[in-house]
Amino acid sequence: MATLLTMGQAAKNTGLTPKAIRLYELRGLIRTPPRSPGGYRL
């Protein structure tokens, strides 16, 4: 099973900014991530 990361952790691991990851999600380049109960991307 894959480990779920927060947006900040994913950005740090990839060298991207959280804004870039959100843009890629919006453009359909990456799939929509699951959300925590608080609405944070995981």
Backbone torsions as a table, in degrees:
resi	resn	phi	psi	omega
1	MET	NA	141.9	-178.9
2	ALA	-76.5	147.9	175.9
3	THR	-85.2	133.2	178.6
4	LEU	-87.4	133.4	180.0
5	LEU	-114.2	153.6	171.3
6	THR	-75.9	167.9	179.0
7	MET	-58.4	-43.3	179.9
8	GLY	-63.2	-41.3	178.7
9	GLN	-66.2	-42.1	179.2
10	ALA	-64.2	-41.3	179.1
11	ALA	-63.0	-44.7	-180.0
12	LYS	-63.0	-41.7	-178.6
13	ASN	-68.5	-30.4	-176.5
14	THR	-97.3	-15.3	-176.6
15	GLY	82.3	8.6	177.2
16	LEU	-97.3	167.7	173.3
17	THR	-92.1	155.2	175.2
18	PRO	-57.0	-35.3	178.6
19	LYS	-61.8	-41.1	178.6
20	ALA	-64.6	-41.2	179.3
21	ILE	-63.5	-42.4	177.4
22	ARG	-62.1	-39.8	178.2
23	LEU	-63.6	-44.8	178.4
24	TYR	-60.7	-38.6	177.0
25	GLU	-64.4	-45.9	-179.5
26	LEU	-60.9	-39.7	-178.5
27	ARG	-80.7	-5.0	178.3
28	GLY	83.4	14.3	180.0
29	LEU	-78.2	-26.2	173.3
30	ILE	-129.7	153.8	-178.0
31	ARG	-74.9	158.5	179.3
32	THR	-66.7	125.1	-177.4
33	PRO	-78.2	159.6	173.6
34	PRO	-66.8	162.7	-178.7
35	ARG	-119.7	149.3	174.3
36	SER	-75.7	168.3	176.5
37	PRO	-57.2	-26.3	178.3
38	GLY	-84.8	-2.8	178.0
39	GLY	94.2	4.1	179.1
40	TYR	-78.0	141.3	175.9
41	ARG	-68.1	138.1	178.0
42	LEU	-122.7	NA	NA
